[in-house]
Amino acid sequence: MITPVKATMMSTARIRVLQITDPHLFADASATLMGINTSATLDAVLAKVHSDFQAIECLLVTGDLTQDDSEASYRHLTEKLSTLKAPGYWLCGNHDQPGLMTAVNPSAMKKQVLLGKWQILLLNTRVDGEVFGYLSDSELALLDSYLAQEPDKHCLLALHHHPAPINSQWMDSSMLKNPDDLALTLSQHSNVRGIIHGHVHQARDYEFCGLPVMATPSTCVQFAPESDEFLADTRQPGFRVLDLMPDGQIESQVIRISDESMKINLESKGY
Ligand SMILES: [Fe+2]
């Protein structure tokens, strides 16, 4: 009986997805951010993905794709991600231009990705002209509607901005400004299993509304954890591997491209 064996294999299979975030690319591939060539560090991250994590269902890019608002930077990202076998999906960060993102790669702008017993929802927290984040009524309504439509699927929620303070004054001043609205929507459903985000350029695991929240290192510059003022970090770029389990658990690990210290301009007062 082949069918029952297949069903058993499907029900125990983990779904592996990758998160990369905050690549801050430029039109000029030789341009640098705080002394770091952001195109080269993204290439190094993707080389690590190619060598060690080929078998993935999709790749999520959680915002700040560009540093210079250029259409070319989005084209560069599209070309780099096209070397992977899995599809890539994008959401907006405060540095992004949603019109250009859609023009360059409309298929990457999916809000909902269905994968077996899971759905991944990618929400837009960008506010025009601001660094902080906000979930508009329409984004919250979309979240509510997707969760209601798929009550039997576990949900991984992807954002750019962090929904709760991370003990870093300068970063927390630009977090999501309406976490209570998100909490209210989440409280009306029981199928969200975790939240991932970018923006903070560091690895961090914490909780929001009883859910695991995972912040992921940028593919370029890192920020020092728990610093009240802007401070860069010498840790290496990285990404996050997420294994979505059939029972709703999320197993995750952060992978860095190297254990060595990064040569970064630590005198920078901002980015
Ligand atoms: Fe960023």
Residues whose N, C-alpha, C, O or C-beta is under 5 A from the ligand:
A	BS01	LIG	D22 D64 H199
